[in-house]
Amino acid sequence: MKKHHMFRRLLAGVLAAGLLSLPALAAEDTQQPQLPDPWAVSALADSYALGLVDDNYTSYIQSTVTMEQLESMSRIVADKLALLELPQRTADTVGLVVDTTRGGVMNALYQQAAAYELPGVEEGAASFLAGLGVVQGDQAGELALERPCTYQEAMVMANRLILAVYDANDAGAKGLLWKATNGENTLYLLGTIHLDRDNVYPLHKSLRDAIDASQTVSFELDLNDQEGLALLQSLQTYSDGTTLADHISPELYQRVQAQAEALGMGANGLDAYKPWALASTFSTLSMTNDTTGANAMTIDLYVNARAVNGGKTIDAVETYAFQGGIFDGLSPEYQETYLDASLSLLEMAQGGETDPAMEEAAQQQEEMMSGMFAAWKARDPEAFAQVYDKASVINSDDELSAKLFTERDPGMIQAAASYLETEGENTFFLAVGAGHMVDPGGIVSGLRELGYTVELVE
């Protein structure tokens, strides 16, 4: 199989394999002392997705915000509001003091909103932000404008401002979201794309509300299952004394070594990983671009973070052993071709040498990904189906594609049906790759064939 045909396989993985949402390269966990207050926890998922905090937030979240941090937050707010293309106005911000007090932080954030025709914006920072619910004051209603502002306070203000303006304009990525019902049971069905790109955040209020309304949130894999993650790590790496160099051509191995250097892992930093694990990681990296958020938070990971922080029960319809086994069971020849193709696309994205065939494949991949995200953000299954031809993937002779769908969709349909048959009154939320939701053989039509009512969320 020629590598320029491989982009279909890479795309199939992004729509079908939940383990692509997880880092293939293990990172060492460190425990830091600063934890957010309970009132700020609900803002963490959106704040991380928007880039208002990073992986090291527990080292600074309770500290007083710095001017550098405030400037970074203000830029994020400005960039997100600019995407809405709202009518502009001449902002009257003369005399506004921007510093690290609560009042100064409010002024900094207000300046970003004051550039647009928003209801109440002419009333000034405190009135406008209070009216949006961005600042709420203490029990006595005091805003404590002179008090030093902690990072978590500034983060929550910026997060609330972005969400409030988006919600007021019915904006945000809606996602491919359906609602299935059976008696007193409700099951929300979200078809995800295991990536962060095309400015997908923030998500639309209807999608956030569906997560919040659910008692149990389920995924392909339990992203919090430490035993499962450890099993995935063991499946991804060699345990027989061999290394990557023993399983692929010398030429391909040299390219992997160069990529390891580029990732800051040293020339031999990827030697322990199997071709399929590296291929999955490289293909995901090749599909990101300058519209990917600073934290590259995949949609699945966002839903998981919001659900966990909201105290939801987390469930899964598959296991790491099952899903990891699909990839680990690929033939050696296929794995090497898979790695070669995904690495070629990544190298080209990084400005490396290429050939016309790979350029064409990369262009097709980019057009398809952009089209899929546009349809996903608009909650338009028909447009999504026009971009992504699932039938051609299933009907191909590709070793991986059939396993990703035909061997898994029936089990997911049964899992979804079991939620709807649960005793009592319950609300569930199931987030799996969008490829599993759409036809042929998708969950939505599968539930309808079983007699359940399934409608696209309006």
C-alpha positions in Angstrom: 0.0 0.0 0.0 1.5 3.4 -1.0 1.8 5.9 1.8 -0.1 8.7 0.1 -3.2 6.6 0.4 -2.8 6.4 4.2 -4.5 9.7 5.1 -7.8 8.0 5.1 -6.6 5.6 7.8 -5.2 8.5 9.8 -8.5 10.3 9.6 -10.4 7.1 10.6 -8.4 6.9 13.7 -9.1 10.5 14.7 -12.9 9.8 14.4 -12.8 6.3 16.0 -10.1 5.6 18.5 -10.5 7.2 21.9 -7.0 6.3 22.9 -5.8 9.0 20.4 -7.1 11.5 23.0 -4.5 10.3 25.4 -0.8 11.2 25.4 1.1 8.2 23.8 4.3 9.4 25.4 4.0 9.1 29.2 4.7 12.1 31.3 5.8 12.0 34.9 3.2 13.4 37.3 4.2 16.0 39.9 2.2 17.2 42.8 2.1 20.9 43.4 0.7 22.6 46.6 -1.8 25.2 45.2 -5.3 23.9 44.6 -8.2 25.9 43.3 -11.0 26.8 45.7 -14.3 24.8 45.3 -16.1 27.8 43.7 -13.4 27.9 40.9 -13.3 24.2 40.1 -16.2 24.4 37.7 -14.3 26.9 35.5 -11.2 24.7 35.1 -12.3 22.7 32.1 -13.2 25.8 30.0 -10.2 27.8 31.3 -7.8 25.0 30.3 -9.4 24.6 26.9 -9.2 28.3 26.3 -5.6 28.5 27.4 -6.3 30.6 30.5 -4.3 28.0 32.6 -1.7 25.5 31.7 -0.5 22.2 33.1 1.4 23.9 35.9 -1.6 25.9 37.3 -1.2 24.3 40.7 2.0 26.2 41.1 0.4 29.7 40.8 -3.4 29.6 40.9 -3.7 30.9 44.4 -0.9 33.5 44.0 -1.6 37.2 43.1 -1.8 37.5 39.3 1.1 39.2 37.6 0.9 41.8 35.0 2.5 39.4 32.5 -0.2 36.8 33.3 -2.9 39.4 33.1 -1.7 40.6 29.7 -1.8 37.0 28.4 -5.3 36.5 29.7 -6.4 39.8 28.1 -5.0 38.6 24.7 -6.9 35.4 24.9 -10.1 37.2 25.7 -9.4 39.7 22.8 -8.7 36.8 20.4 -11.8 34.9 21.3 -14.1 37.9 21.1 -12.6 38.9 17.7 -13.7 35.5 16.3 -17.3 36.5 16.8 -17.0 39.4 14.3 -19.3 41.6 16.4 -20.1 45.2 15.4 -17.3 47.4 16.7 -17.3 50.7 18.7 -14.8 53.2 19.8 -13.9 52.1 23.3 -13.9 54.8 25.9 -11.2 53.4 28.3 -9.5 56.7 29.2 -8.7 56.7 32.9 -9.0 53.0 33.4 -6.2 51.8 35.7 -4.9 48.3 34.8 -3.0 46.7 37.6 -3.1 43.5 39.7 -6.0 44.6 42.0 -9.4 43.1 41.4 -10.5 46.5 40.0 -7.4 46.6 37.7 -8.1 43.1 36.4 -11.7 44.0 35.7 -10.6 47.1 33.8 -8.1 45.0 31.7 -10.8 42.5 30.7 -13.4 45.2 30.2 -11.2 46.9 27.7 -11.4 43.9 25.5 -15.2 43.8 25.5 -15.5 47.6 25.2 -14.3 47.4 21.6 -17.7 45.9 20.6 -21.4 46.9 20.6 -22.5 44.8 23.6 -25.5 45.6 25.8 -24.5 47.6 28.8 -20.9 48.1 27.7 -21.2 51.9 27.9 -22.0 51.7 31.6 -18.4 51.0 32.5 -16.4 48.1 33.8 -18.0 47.3 37.1 -21.6 47.6 36.0 -21.0 45.8 32.7 -19.2 42.9 34.2 -21.6 42.6 37.1 -24.5 42.6 34.7 -23.0 39.6 32.8 -22.3 37.7 36.0 -18.6 38.0 35.4 -18.1 39.4 38.9 -20.5 38.7 41.7 -19.1 40.2 44.8 -19.1 38.9 48.3 -22.1 38.2 50.6 -22.5 41.9 51.1 -22.3 42.6 47.4 -18.9 44.2 47.6 -16.6 43.8 44.7 -13.4 44.5 46.7 -11.9 46.5 43.9 -8.7 47.4 45.8 -7.8 44.0 47.0 -5.0 42.1 45.2 -6.5 39.7 42.7 -5.5 36.0 42.8 -4.8 34.2 39.5 -7.9 32.0 40.0 -10.1 35.1 40.4 -8.7 36.6 37.2 -9.0 33.2 35.4 -12.7 32.9 36.4 -13.5 36.5 35.4 -11.9 36.0 31.9 -13.6 32.6 31.5 -17.0 34.0 32.5 -16.6 37.0 30.2 -15.8 34.8 27.1 -18.7 32.4 27.9 -21.2 35.2 28.6 -20.5 37.0 25.4 -20.6 33.8 23.3 -23.8 32.7 25.0 -25.4 36.1 24.5 -24.7 35.7 20.8 -25.7 32.1 20.5 -22.1 31.3 19.6 -19.7 28.4 20.3 -19.1 25.0 18.8 -22.4 23.0 18.9 -21.0 19.6 18.3 -22.7 16.6 16.7 -25.2 16.2 19.6 -28.3 14.0 19.6 -30.8 13.2 22.3 -32.2 9.7 22.6 -35.2 8.9 24.9 -37.0 5.9 26.3 -39.6 6.5 28.9 -38.0 8.6 31.7 -34.5 7.9 30.5 -32.5 10.4 28.4 -29.2 9.7 26.6 -27.3 12.5 25.0 -25.0 11.3 22.2 -22.0 13.3 21.2 -19.9 12.4 18.3 -16.4 13.7 18.9 -13.3 14.4 17.0 -10.2 13.4 18.9 -8.5 16.8 18.3 -8.4 20.4 19.2 -8.3 22.7 16.2 -10.3 25.2 14.1 -10.8 27.4 17.3 -13.3 24.8 18.5 -13.5 26.4 22.0 -15.6 27.5 23.7 -18.3 24.9 23.2 -21.9 26.1 22.7 -24.1 26.5 25.9 -26.4 23.7 24.7 -23.6 21.2 24.7 -22.2 22.4 28.1 -25.7 22.2 29.6 -26.2 18.6 28.3 -23.0 17.5 30.1 -24.1 19.3 33.3 -27.6 17.8 33.2 -26.3 14.3 33.0 -25.7 12.0 36.0 -23.4 9.6 34.2 -21.0 10.6 31.4 -19.5 7.7 29.4 -16.7 7.5 26.9 -15.0 4.9 24.7 -12.5 4.6 27.4 -12.4 5.7 31.1 -9.8 8.5 30.8 -9.4 8.4 34.6 -8.7 4.6 34.8 -5.1 4.4 36.1 -4.9 0.7 35.6 -6.1 1.0 32.0 -3.6 3.8 31.3 -0.8 1.6 32.7 -2.0 -1.2 30.4 -2.0 1.1 27.4 1.5 2.1 28.3 2.6 -1.5 28.4 0.9 -2.2 25.0 2.6 0.8 23.4 6.1 -0.3 24.4 8.3 -3.3 23.9 8.8 -5.7 26.8 10.8 -8.5 25.0 14.2 -6.8 25.0 13.9 -5.4 21.5 13.6 -1.8 20.5 12.0 0.1 17.6 15.2 -0.3 15.5 14.6 -4.0 15.5 11.2 -3.7 13.8 11.4 -1.0 11.1 13.8 -0.2 8.3 17.0 1.7 9.1 15.9 4.6 7.0 12.6 5.0 8.8 14.3 4.6 12.1 16.7 7.4 11.3 13.7 9.7 10.6 12.1 8.7 13.9 15.3 9.6 15.7 15.3 13.0 14.0 11.7 13.5 15.2 12.6 12.5 18.7 15.2 15.2 18.7 12.7 17.7 17.4 10.3 16.7 20.3 13.1 17.3 22.8 13.4 13.6 23.8 16.9 12.9 22.5 17.8 10.8 19.5 16.9 7.5 21.2 13.9 8.8 23.2 11.3 6.9 21.3 13.1 3.6 21.0 10.8 1.8 23.5 7.6 2.6 21.5 6.0 0.4 18.9 5.3 1.7 15.4 1.6 1.9 15.9 1.9 4.0 19.1 4.2 6.5 17.4 2.1 6.5 14.2 -1.0 7.5 16.2 0.9 10.3 18.0 2.5 11.6 14.8 -0.7 11.5 12.9 -2.5 13.6 15.6 0.4 16.1 15.6 0.2 16.4 11.9 -3.5 17.4 12.0 -3.0 20.2 14.5 -2.3 23.8 13.2 -2.2 27.4 14.3 -5.9 27.1 15.2 -5.1 24.5 17.9 -5.3 25.8 21.4 -2.3 26.3 23.6 -3.1 23.2 25.6 -4.3 21.1 22.6 -7.2 19.8 24.7 -9.1 17.2 22.7 -12.9 17.4 22.8 -13.1 14.1 24.7 -10.7 15.3 27.4 -12.7 18.5 27.8 -15.9 16.6 28.3 -14.2 14.3 30.8 -12.7 17.3 32.7 -16.1 19.1 32.9 -17.8 15.9 34.0 -15.2 15.0 36.7 -15.2 18.5 38.1 -19.0 18.4 38.1 -19.0 15.3 40.2 -20.5 13.1 37.5 -20.2 9.3 37.4 -17.7 8.3 34.7 -18.3 5.2 32.6 -16.8 3.6 29.5 -18.2 1.4 26.7 -14.9 -0.3 25.9 -11.7 -1.3 27.7 -8.1 -0.4 27.1 -7.3 -4.0 26.5 -9.9 -4.2 23.7 -9.1 -0.9 22.0 -5.4 -1.1 22.5 -5.5 -4.7 21.2 -6.9 -3.5 17.9 -3.8 -1.4 17.2 -1.3 -3.8 18.9 -2.7 -6.6 16.7 -1.8 -4.9 13.5 0.7 -6.8 11.3 4.3 -5.6 11.5 4.2 -4.6 7.8 1.1 -2.5 8.3 2.5 -0.9 11.4 5.6 0.2 9.5 3.6 1.6 6.6 1.4 3.4 9.1 4.3 4.9 10.8 6.0 5.9 7.6 2.8 7.7 6.3 2.0 9.5 9.5 5.6 10.6 10.0 5.7 11.9 6.4 2.7 14.0 6.9 4.2 15.4 10.2 7.5 16.1 8.5 5.8 18.0 5.7 3.7 20.0 8.3 7.0 20.9 9.9 8.4 22.2 6.6 10.5 19.1 5.6 11.1 17.7 2.2 8.2 16.1 0.4 6.9 14.9 -2.9 3.8 15.8 -5.0 1.9 12.7 -3.9 2.4 13.5 -0.2 1.5 17.1 -0.8 -1.8 16.1 -2.4 -2.5 13.7 0.5 -1.7 16.4 3.0 -4.0 18.9 1.2 -6.8 16.4 1.2 -6.3 15.7 4.9 -6.4 19.4 5.7 -9.5 20.1 3.6 -11.3 17.1 5.1 -10.4 18.1 8.7 -11.5 21.7 8.2 -14.7 20.5 6.6 -15.4 18.1 9.4 -14.8 20.7 12.1 -17.0 23.2 10.3 -19.8 20.7 10.2 -19.1 19.7 13.8 -19.2 23.2 15.1 -22.4 23.9 13.2 -24.1 20.6 14.4 -24.7 19.6 10.8 -24.6 15.8 10.4 -25.5 16.0 6.7 -22.5 18.3 6.0 -20.3 16.1 8.0 -21.4 13.0 6.0 -20.6 14.8 2.8 -17.0 15.5 4.0 -16.4 12.1 5.7 -17.3 9.1 3.6 -17.6 6.3 6.3 -18.8 3.8 3.7 -15.6 4.0 1.7 -13.6 3.5 4.9 -15.6 0.4 6.0 -15.6 -1.1 2.5 -11.9 -0.7 1.9 -9.4 -3.6 2.3 -7.5 -1.6 4.9 -6.4 -3.7 7.8 -7.2 -1.1 10.4 -10.3 0.7 9.1 -12.7 -2.2 9.3 -11.6 -3.0 12.8 -12.2 0.6 14.0 -15.8 0.5 12.9 -17.4 -2.8 11.9 -16.0 -4.6 14.9 -17.0 -1.9 17.4 -20.2 -0.1 16.3 -22.5 -3.0 17.2 -21.1 -3.1 20.7 -21.5 0.7 21.1 -25.1 0.5 20.0 -25.9 -2.2 22.6 -24.1 -0.1 25.3 -26.2 2.9 24.4 -29.4 0.9 24.5 -28.5 -0.5 27.9 -28.3 3.1 29.3 -31.8 3.7 27.9 -33.1 0.5 29.5 -31.8 1.5 33.0 -34.4 1.3 35.7 -35.8 4.6 36.9 -35.4 8.2 35.7 -31.9 8.8 34.5 -29.9 11.2 32.2 -26.8 9.8 30.5 -24.2 11.4 28.2 -22.2 9.2 25.8 -19.2 10.8 24.0 -17.5 8.6 21.3 -15.8 9.3 18.0 -18.1 10.9 15.5 -17.4 8.0 13.1 -19.3 5.7 15.4 -22.4 8.0 15.4 -22.9 8.3 11.6 -23.9 5.7 9.0 -23.4 3.1 7.8 -23.9 1.2 11.0 -23.8 4.2 13.4 -25.2 4.5 16.9 -27.9 7.0 15.9 -29.6 4.9 13.3 -28.9 1.7 15.3 -30.9 3.0 18.2 -33.7 4.1 15.9 -33.8 0.7 14.4 -34.3 -0.7 18.0 -37.3 1.5 18.4 -35.8 4.4 20.4 -36.5 8.1 19.7 -33.4 9.9 18.6 -33.4 13.5 17.6 -30.7 16.1 16.8 -30.6 18.6 19.6 -31.9 21.9 18.4 
